[in-house]
Amino acid sequence: MQRVAGDRFAVLETALYLAKDLTQWTEEESAQAILKNFLNWKEEFGENSREETSLIRILTDWLLVNEASFIEYPADPNARTPIKVSGVRVLANEAKKEEEHYFIYPKIFDEIIEEFPKNMAHSILFSSGLLKKPKKPENGYNEYIFKISKKYIGKTVRAYKVMPFSDDESDSEKTE
């Protein structure tokens, strides 16, 4: 953001300086116009890079579209097992104070983020709060892989843990 913003607004400042005879603006008025444009630009595009925004959107959109490809825990006796299983969706449990989250199988997760460098994607998703790390990463696996207990699907598997943005957080952001 800094490089792009710096370059674009430096060009705007130069253009306003060169056009001062046409605009009849003082230096202060030009500076105010540049600041107003910058603030509008920042509000529109935010502080994240387009890659960060795009990656987060790709993962959250994928979860919305593919929600039915997860085995739910606790299991719904009326639910059908998906044809292509992407992982486990652990439903929120207020008694245990657990939030809803997904365990996504590594092959599926790699397909979701395939257009981004893997380490960069992990870092961005972890910083955003979507991707979690286990307290003790298992030897031989990357630091984001969780070992899923047998209780979820009857066998032990490994997966990425993704915490989708909750509706409660977005509601509180709108009201602040």
C-alpha positions in Angstrom: 0.0 0.0 0.0 2.7 2.5 0.9 4.5 2.3 -2.4 1.4 2.5 -4.5 -0.2 5.3 -2.4 3.1 7.2 -2.3 3.6 7.0 -6.1 0.0 7.9 -7.0 -0.4 10.8 -4.6 3.1 12.2 -5.4 1.9 12.4 -9.1 -1.3 14.1 -7.9 0.7 16.6 -5.9 3.0 17.3 -8.8 0.0 17.7 -11.2 -1.7 20.2 -8.8 1.6 22.1 -8.3 2.0 22.4 -12.1 -1.6 23.4 -12.6 -1.7 26.0 -9.9 -2.1 28.8 -12.5 -5.1 27.0 -13.8 -6.7 26.1 -10.5 -5.8 29.2 -8.6 -5.5 27.0 -5.6 -3.1 27.9 -2.7 -0.6 25.2 -1.5 -2.8 24.6 1.4 -5.9 24.0 -0.8 -3.9 21.6 -2.9 -2.7 19.7 0.2 -6.3 19.5 1.5 -7.4 18.1 -1.9 -4.6 15.5 -1.8 -5.4 14.5 1.8 -9.2 14.2 1.0 -8.4 12.0 -2.0 -6.0 9.8 0.0 -8.6 9.3 2.8 -11.3 8.4 0.2 -8.9 6.0 -1.5 -7.9 4.4 1.8 -11.6 4.1 2.8 -12.4 2.4 -0.5 -9.4 0.0 -0.7 -8.3 -0.3 2.9 -4.8 -0.8 4.2 -4.4 -4.4 3.0 -2.8 -5.3 -0.3 -5.0 -6.6 -3.0 -3.4 -10.0 -2.6 -4.3 -10.1 1.1 -7.9 -9.0 0.4 -8.2 -11.4 -2.6 -6.9 -14.4 -0.6 -9.2 -13.8 2.3 -12.2 -13.4 0.0 -11.3 -16.6 -1.9 -11.2 -18.6 1.3 -14.3 -17.2 2.8 -16.2 -17.5 -0.5 -15.0 -21.0 -0.9 -16.3 -21.9 2.6 -19.7 -20.4 1.8 -20.0 -22.3 -1.6 -18.7 -25.6 -0.3 -20.3 -25.7 3.2 -22.1 -28.9 2.2 -18.9 -30.7 1.5 -18.0 -31.0 5.2 -19.0 -33.7 7.7 -20.6 -31.9 10.7 -19.7 -32.5 14.3 -21.8 -33.2 16.3 -23.3 -35.3 13.6 -26.8 -34.6 12.3 -28.5 -38.1 12.0 -30.6 -36.8 9.1 -27.6 -35.3 7.1 -26.2 -37.1 4.1 -22.5 -37.8 3.9 -21.0 -35.5 1.2 -19.8 -37.2 -2.0 -16.5 -35.2 -1.9 -15.5 -34.6 1.7 -13.4 -31.5 2.3 -13.1 -31.9 6.0 -15.0 -31.5 9.2 -17.2 -28.6 10.3 -17.3 -28.3 14.0 -20.4 -26.5 15.1 -20.4 -23.9 17.9 -20.9 -25.2 21.4 -22.0 -22.6 23.8 -21.6 -24.9 26.8 -18.0 -25.5 26.0 -17.5 -22.0 24.7 -16.3 -23.3 21.4 -16.8 -21.3 18.2 -17.7 -22.8 14.9 -14.6 -23.8 12.9 -13.6 -26.0 10.0 -10.9 -28.6 9.6 -9.9 -28.6 5.9 -7.9 -31.4 4.5 -4.5 -30.3 3.2 -5.1 -31.3 -0.4 -8.3 -29.3 -0.5 -6.7 -26.3 1.3 -3.8 -26.3 -1.1 -6.3 -26.2 -4.0 -8.1 -23.2 -2.5 -4.8 -21.2 -2.1 -3.1 -22.5 -5.2 -2.7 -19.1 -7.0 -0.7 -17.8 -4.0 2.7 -18.8 -2.7 2.0 -21.2 0.1 4.0 -19.5 2.9 2.6 -16.1 2.0 -0.9 -17.5 2.1 -0.4 -19.2 5.5 1.0 -16.0 6.9 -1.8 -13.7 5.6 -4.5 -16.1 6.7 -3.0 -16.5 10.1 -2.5 -12.7 10.6 -6.2 -12.2 9.6 -7.3 -14.7 12.2 -8.8 -17.1 9.8 -6.1 -19.8 10.0 -5.0 -21.2 13.4 -1.9 -22.9 14.6 -1.8 -25.8 17.0 -0.2 -25.1 20.4 2.4 -27.8 19.7 3.0 -28.4 16.0 3.6 -32.1 15.2 7.1 -33.0 14.0 7.2 -33.7 10.2 4.2 -31.4 9.4 4.0 -27.7 8.8 3.2 -25.5 11.7 -0.5 -25.0 10.7 -1.5 -28.6 10.5 -3.7 -30.0 13.3 -4.1 -33.7 14.2 -7.9 -34.3 14.3 -9.2 -36.6 16.9 -11.0 -39.8 16.1 -14.1 -38.5 17.8 -15.0 -36.3 14.8 -15.0 -38.9 12.0 -13.9 -42.2 13.4 -10.3 -41.9 12.3 -7.3 -39.7 13.0 -6.5 -37.3 10.1 -4.6 -34.1 9.7 -6.0 -30.8 8.5 -5.9 -27.0 8.6 -8.1 -25.3 11.2 -10.0 -22.3 9.8 -12.1 -20.0 12.0 -14.6 -18.2 9.8 -15.4 -14.6 10.7 -18.4 -14.7 13.0 -21.6 -12.7 12.4 -21.2 -11.3 16.0 -17.9 -9.6 15.1 -19.2 -8.0 11.9 -22.3 -6.8 13.7 -20.2 -5.1 16.4 -18.0 -3.5 13.7 -21.1 -1.9 12.1 -22.4 -0.5 15.3 -19.2 1.1 16.5 
